[in-house]
């Protein structure tokens, strides 16, 4: 009996998954890891970003549920801790970029840079650079501490949106309510001012380091 016949009968009986599969070449059917190779690395950011000496340098990430679909996109301004939350129905690069553009458009004058992780959902970074007129940088792989503000924000998010929830059911009203609570919470490092107060009037504080 030929190999072709064996595989045909196996498929008809639902047993094909138990047959040995031919070894795939490296990279076949896998996400490309070099998609950000020609993008601006975090080390290329201007010194003002690390110093938090100005308003307008942001960090961005996405948070997905344990099950279900959808993604919450989190953006936080480094000096003030001011938060912007938005949502994508499927977490694709196109949908995430569109969501960020819509949410950040009114703040375009307050965006100098955004630093993302290297998730595929941020692959439309050049589109964002054009639309927001901002420089986009990427953290090193597996280095969440390089975006500490964003990681801290992501740690607070389950208070409002547990990961057990299907994020496709989240409404913009819920996101706005969570955003308002986060932006109106006094912070020790801001001298117990709120992120909103500092973002819209950054000159009256000295950050506690």
Sine and cosine of phi, psi and omega as CSV:
sin_phi,cos_phi,sin_psi,cos_psi,sin_omega,cos_omega
0.00,0.00,0.72,-0.70,-0.07,-1.00
-0.97,0.23,0.33,-0.95,0.06,-1.00
-0.87,0.49,-0.59,0.81,0.00,-1.00
-0.88,0.47,-0.67,0.74,0.01,-1.00
-0.91,0.41,-0.67,0.74,0.02,-1.00
-0.85,0.53,-0.73,0.68,-0.02,-1.00
-0.92,0.40,-0.57,0.82,0.01,-1.00
-0.91,0.41,-0.73,0.68,0.02,-1.00
-0.90,0.43,-0.62,0.78,0.00,-1.00
-0.88,0.47,-0.66,0.75,0.03,-1.00
-0.91,0.42,-0.66,0.75,0.00,-1.00
-0.90,0.45,-0.53,0.85,-0.02,-1.00
-1.00,-0.05,0.01,1.00,0.00,-1.00
0.96,0.27,0.40,0.92,-0.06,-1.00
-0.96,-0.27,0.07,1.00,-0.12,-0.99
-0.90,0.44,-0.42,0.91,-0.02,-1.00
-0.93,0.36,-0.28,0.96,-0.01,-1.00
-1.00,0.00,-0.16,0.99,0.00,-1.00
-0.98,0.18,0.48,-0.88,0.04,-1.00
-0.91,0.42,0.70,-0.71,0.00,-1.00
-0.99,-0.16,0.56,-0.83,0.06,-1.00
-0.89,0.45,0.62,-0.79,-0.02,-1.00
-0.92,0.40,0.80,-0.59,-0.01,-1.00
-0.99,0.13,0.54,-0.84,0.08,-1.00
-0.92,0.40,0.48,-0.88,-0.01,-1.00
-0.83,0.56,0.76,-0.65,0.03,-1.00
1.00,-0.02,-0.16,0.99,-0.02,-1.00
-0.94,0.33,0.83,-0.55,0.02,-1.00
0.94,0.34,0.21,0.98,-0.01,-1.00
-0.93,-0.37,0.37,-0.93,0.07,-1.00
-0.94,0.35,0.64,-0.77,0.04,-1.00
-0.96,0.29,0.76,-0.65,-0.02,-1.00
-1.00,0.03,-0.20,0.98,-0.06,-1.00
-0.99,-0.13,0.28,0.96,-0.10,-1.00
-0.90,0.43,-0.40,0.92,-0.03,-1.00
-0.96,-0.27,0.23,0.97,-0.10,-1.00
-0.87,0.49,-0.53,0.85,-0.04,-1.00
-0.98,-0.20,0.24,0.97,0.02,-1.00
-1.00,0.00,0.20,-0.98,-0.04,-1.00
-0.97,0.24,0.84,-0.55,0.01,-1.00
-0.98,0.19,0.31,-0.95,-0.03,-1.00
-0.87,0.50,-0.49,0.87,-0.02,-1.00
-0.92,0.40,-0.29,0.96,-0.02,-1.00
-1.00,0.03,-0.02,1.00,-0.02,-1.00
-0.91,0.41,0.51,-0.86,0.08,-1.00
-0.91,0.41,0.44,-0.90,-0.07,-1.00
-0.87,0.49,-0.42,0.91,-0.01,-1.00
-0.86,0.50,-0.45,0.89,-0.03,-1.00
-0.92,0.39,-0.78,0.63,0.00,-1.00
-0.91,0.41,-0.54,0.84,-0.04,-1.00
-0.98,0.22,-0.26,0.96,-0.09,-1.00
0.81,0.59,0.66,0.75,-0.09,-1.00
-1.00,-0.02,0.01,1.00,-0.02,-1.00
-0.50,-0.87,0.34,-0.94,0.14,-0.99
-1.00,0.10,0.68,-0.73,0.11,-0.99
0.80,-0.60,0.06,1.00,0.04,-1.00
-0.96,-0.30,0.89,-0.46,-0.17,-0.98
-0.91,-0.41,0.38,-0.93,0.18,-0.98
-0.86,-0.52,0.58,-0.81,-0.05,-1.00
-0.69,-0.73,0.49,-0.87,0.01,-1.00
-0.37,-0.93,0.09,-1.00,0.12,-0.99
-0.78,-0.63,0.52,-0.86,0.02,-1.00
-0.83,-0.55,0.77,-0.64,-0.03,-1.00
-0.91,-0.42,0.41,-0.91,0.01,-1.00
-0.97,0.23,0.26,-0.96,0.07,-1.00
-0.92,0.40,-0.56,0.83,0.07,-1.00
-0.67,-0.75,0.31,-0.95,0.02,-1.00
1.00,0.01,-0.23,-0.97,-0.09,-1.00
-0.85,-0.53,-0.03,-1.00,0.01,-1.00
1.00,0.00,0.32,-0.95,0.03,-1.00
-0.50,-0.87,0.67,-0.74,0.14,-0.99
-1.00,-0.06,0.81,-0.58,0.03,-1.00
-0.99,-0.13,0.82,-0.58,-0.05,-1.00
-0.94,-0.34,0.74,-0.67,0.04,-1.00
-0.75,-0.66,0.73,-0.69,-0.02,-1.00
-0.68,-0.73,0.71,-0.70,0.01,-1.00
-0.99,0.11,0.75,-0.66,-0.21,-0.98
-0.93,0.37,-0.67,0.74,-0.07,-1.00
-0.94,0.33,-0.72,0.70,-0.13,-0.99
-0.99,-0.11,-0.38,0.93,-0.15,-0.99
0.98,0.21,0.19,0.98,-0.01,-1.00
-0.91,0.41,0.68,-0.73,-0.18,-0.98
-0.92,-0.39,0.61,-0.79,0.24,-0.97
-0.80,-0.60,0.78,-0.63,0.04,-1.00
-0.89,-0.45,0.65,-0.76,0.12,-0.99
-0.57,-0.82,-0.08,-1.00,-0.22,-0.98
-0.58,-0.82,0.58,-0.81,0.08,-1.00
-0.79,-0.61,0.70,-0.71,-0.05,-1.00
-0.94,0.35,-0.44,0.90,-0.07,-1.00
-0.73,-0.69,-0.13,0.99,0.05,-1.00
0.97,0.26,0.22,0.98,0.04,-1.00
-0.97,0.24,0.34,-0.94,-0.04,-1.00
-0.86,0.51,-0.65,0.76,-0.02,-1.00
-0.91,0.42,-0.73,0.69,-0.02,-1.00
-0.92,0.38,-0.64,0.77,0.01,-1.00
-0.91,0.41,-0.69,0.73,0.02,-1.00
-0.88,0.47,-0.68,0.74,0.01,-1.00
-0.90,0.44,-0.66,0.75,0.00,-1.00
-0.90,0.44,-0.67,0.74,0.01,-1.00
-0.91,0.41,-0.68,0.73,0.02,-1.00
-0.85,0.52,-0.73,0.69,-0.03,-1.00
-0.91,0.42,-0.64,0.77,-0.09,-1.00
-0.98,0.22,-0.53,0.85,-0.11,-0.99
-0.99,-0.16,-0.06,1.00,-0.10,-0.99
-0.83,0.56,-0.69,0.72,-0.05,-1.00
-0.95,0.32,-0.26,0.96,0.00,-1.00
-0.97,-0.24,0.25,0.97,-0.11,-0.99
-0.82,0.57,-0.52,0.85,0.01,-1.00
-0.96,0.29,-0.17,0.98,-0.03,-1.00
-0.91,-0.42,0.49,0.87,0.02,-1.00
-0.79,-0.62,0.94,-0.33,0.11,-0.99
-0.99,-0.11,-0.72,0.69,-0.03,-1.00
-0.63,-0.78,0.40,-0.92,0.21,-0.98
-0.72,-0.70,0.72,-0.69,0.06,-1.00
-0.92,-0.39,0.87,-0.49,0.01,-1.00
-0.95,-0.31,0.25,-0.97,0.26,-0.96
-0.99,0.15,-0.07,-1.00,-0.13,-0.99
-0.99,-0.13,0.48,0.88,0.07,-1.00
-0.92,0.40,0.54,-0.84,-0.05,-1.00
-0.89,0.45,-0.33,0.94,0.00,-1.00
-0.93,0.37,-0.22,0.97,0.00,-1.00
-0.95,-0.30,0.38,0.93,-0.04,-1.00
-0.95,0.31,-0.24,0.97,0.04,-1.00
-1.00,-0.06,0.62,0.78,-0.06,-1.00
-0.89,0.45,-0.57,0.82,-0.01,-1.00
-0.93,0.37,-0.55,0.84,0.11,-0.99
-0.89,0.46,-0.68,0.73,0.01,-1.00
-0.91,0.41,-0.61,0.79,0.04,-1.00
-0.87,0.50,-0.65,0.76,0.00,-1.00
-0.94,0.34,-0.72,0.69,-0.11,-0.99
-0.96,0.27,-0.59,0.80,-0.04,-1.00
-0.99,-0.12,-0.15,0.99,-0.04,-1.00
0.82,0.58,0.73,0.68,-0.01,-1.00
-0.75,-0.66,0.38,-0.92,0.05,-1.00
-1.00,0.00,0.74,-0.67,-0.01,-1.00
-0.96,-0.29,0.76,-0.65,0.02,-1.00
-0.84,-0.55,0.31,-0.95,0.00,-1.00
-0.80,-0.60,0.72,-0.70,0.07,-1.00
-0.93,0.37,0.29,-0.96,0.07,-1.00
-0.93,0.38,0.44,-0.90,0.03,-1.00
-0.86,0.51,0.64,-0.77,0.08,-1.00
0.83,0.55,0.65,0.76,-0.02,-1.00
-0.74,-0.67,0.90,0.43,-0.07,-1.00
-0.88,0.47,-0.44,0.90,0.00,-1.00
-0.90,0.43,-0.31,0.95,0.04,-1.00
-0.95,0.30,-0.22,0.98,0.07,-1.00
-0.81,-0.58,0.85,0.53,-0.13,-0.99
-0.87,0.49,-0.62,0.78,0.02,-1.00
-0.87,0.49,-0.69,0.72,-0.03,-1.00
-0.93,0.37,-0.64,0.77,0.02,-1.00
-0.90,0.43,-0.63,0.78,0.06,-1.00
-0.89,0.46,-0.67,0.74,0.04,-1.00
-0.89,0.47,-0.71,0.71,0.00,-1.00
-0.87,0.48,-0.52,0.86,0.04,-1.00
-0.93,0.36,-0.42,0.91,0.03,-1.00
-1.00,0.09,-0.36,0.93,-0.14,-0.99
-0.86,0.51,-0.60,0.80,0.00,-1.00
-0.88,0.48,-0.31,0.95,0.10,-1.00
-0.89,0.46,-0.45,0.89,-0.05,-1.00
-0.95,-0.31,-0.57,0.82,-0.04,-1.00
-0.70,-0.72,1.00,0.04,0.01,-1.00
-0.84,0.54,0.59,-0.81,-0.03,-1.00
-0.94,0.35,-0.21,0.98,0.07,-1.00
-0.97,0.26,-0.21,0.98,-0.01,-1.00
-0.99,0.11,0.52,-0.85,0.14,-0.99
-0.98,0.21,0.92,-0.38,-0.10,-1.00
-0.93,0.37,-0.22,0.98,0.04,-1.00
-0.93,0.36,-0.22,0.97,0.00,-1.00
-1.00,-0.07,-0.06,1.00,-0.02,-1.00
-0.94,0.34,0.67,-0.74,0.02,-1.00
-0.97,-0.25,0.34,-0.94,0.05,-1.00
-0.91,0.42,-0.48,0.88,0.05,-1.00
-0.90,0.43,-0.65,0.76,0.04,-1.00
-0.91,0.40,-0.67,0.74,0.03,-1.00
-0.88,0.47,-0.67,0.74,0.00,-1.00
-0.90,0.43,-0.65,0.76,0.01,-1.00
-0.89,0.45,-0.69,0.73,0.03,-1.00
-0.91,0.42,-0.67,0.74,0.02,-1.00
-0.87,0.49,-0.71,0.71,-0.01,-1.00
-0.88,0.47,-0.67,0.75,-0.01,-1.00
-0.91,0.41,-0.65,0.76,0.02,-1.00
-0.92,0.39,-0.63,0.78,-0.05,-1.00
-0.98,0.21,-0.30,0.95,-0.01,-1.00
-0.97,-0.24,0.22,0.98,0.01,-1.00
-1.00,-0.05,0.87,-0.49,0.01,-1.00
-0.87,0.49,0.59,-0.81,-0.03,-1.00
-0.85,-0.53,0.68,-0.73,-0.01,-1.00
-0.86,0.50,-0.70,0.72,-0.07,-1.00
-0.93,0.36,-0.22,0.98,0.06,-1.00
-0.98,-0.18,0.30,0.96,-0.06,-1.00
0.92,0.40,0.53,0.85,-0.01,-1.00
0.90,0.44,0.36,0.93,0.25,-0.97
-0.99,0.11,0.22,-0.98,0.03,-1.00
-1.00,-0.07,0.38,-0.93,0.09,-1.00
-0.82,0.57,-0.61,0.79,0.02,-1.00
-0.88,0.47,-0.69,0.73,-0.01,-1.00
-0.89,0.46,-0.65,0.76,-0.04,-1.00
-0.96,0.27,-0.64,0.77,-0.03,-1.00
-0.88,0.48,-0.67,0.74,-0.06,-1.00
-1.00,-0.02,-0.13,0.99,0.08,-1.00
-0.49,-0.87,0.95,0.30,-0.16,-0.99
-0.97,0.23,-0.13,0.99,-0.15,-0.99
-1.00,0.09,-0.15,0.99,-0.12,-0.99
-0.98,-0.20,0.34,0.94,0.04,-1.00
-0.69,-0.72,0.40,-0.92,0.23,-0.97
-0.89,-0.46,0.86,-0.51,-0.07,-1.00
-0.89,0.45,0.64,-0.76,0.11,-0.99
-1.00,0.07,0.87,-0.50,-0.09,-1.00
-1.00,-0.04,0.00,0.00,0.00,0.00
